[in-house]
Amino acid sequence: MRLGVNVPNFGPGTDPGVLREWARTVEGLGYDLLMTSDHVTVTPDVAEKYPEPFYEPFTTLSWLAGVTTRLRLGTTVLVLPYRHPLLVARMATNLNQLSGGRFVLGVGVGWARQEYDALGVPFAARGRLTDEYLTTLRNAWPEDAVPIWVGGNSEAAVRRAIRFGDAWHPLRGTMSWLRSVVANQSLPGFAPRIILRLTTTPVDDPERHPGTGTIEQILDDLDQLRHLGADTVILDPYHGDPEETRRPAAAWQALSVVATHWRTAS
């Protein structure tokens, strides 16, 4: 099982130099995949969680492809209805070619109503548009072009992943819930994104999310996800406070601890 990292491409502490150091750190620690998120216009609902500057994912990942050699690059997740599907197909294909086949396209329906309004895309139609655009992408590409991970935790997202995706890419969730979905669905693949919150004492909450707790708990979570069939697990060290982006060293340290122990345990 491979491990990846969700890197914050937004926030007051993020600039080109920090993004470059994120890429070099993630690759240097031996992680397999670096992923970034997506917003086109930072409307008030977006800014509350992911303030400016916000670096557009295709542009950012294309640049980071040039400062890395082995690391795969991807989106977690691209809000598919924001762009014409043939434009997405072109950009994803070119990024995959320019990076030497290292790109993974994670997609989702999005949640920011104000951003949808600003782009002139009907918010209520986002599920239907995502299905239509995925159909266009699949028709535009040969079967083995760019891997598509379908993000989302709803029943509709799971159905969408089964119909269109190479993997279902849930964004957080308890272990019991993930186990239930995997057991009851015939998934094309399984690539969850989980929290990374390393603690010095065990977290005893019965609703504890995988990736939260001591290194022993996190290693056990990763082992359980591997036994559930996860091909890749994405660790998300961002905890929701934009000020964290000014202090990336704390996330890098947690990622170093996990990488070191995971290699030993594996």
Sequence and secondary structure as in RCSB ss.txt:
>XXXX:A:sequence
MRLGVNVPNFGPGTDPGVLREWARTVEGLGYDLLMTSDHVTVTPDVAEKYPEPFYEPFTTLSWLAGVTTRLRLGT
TVLVLPYRHPLLVARMATNLNQLSGGRFVLGVGVGWARQEYDALGVPFAARGRLTDEYLTTLRNAWPEDAVPIWV
GGNSEAAVRRAIRFGDAWHPLRGTMSWLRSVVANQSLPGFAPRIILRLTTTPVDDPERHPGTGTIEQILDDLDQL
RHLGADTVILDPYHGDPEETRRPAAAWQALSVVATHWRTAS
>XXXX:A:secstr
 EEEEE   BSTT  HHHHHHHHHHHHHTT SEEEE   SS  HHHHTTS S B  HHHHHHHHHTT SS EEEE
S EEGGGS HHHHHHHHHHHHHHTTS EEEEEE    HHHHHHHT  GGGHHHHHHHHHHHHHHHS TTSS EEE
E SSHHHHHHHHHH SEEE BS  HHHHHHHHHHS  S B  EEE EE SS    TT  TTEE HHHHHHHHHHH
HHTT SEEEEE   S GGGGG HHHHHHHHHHHHHHHHHH 
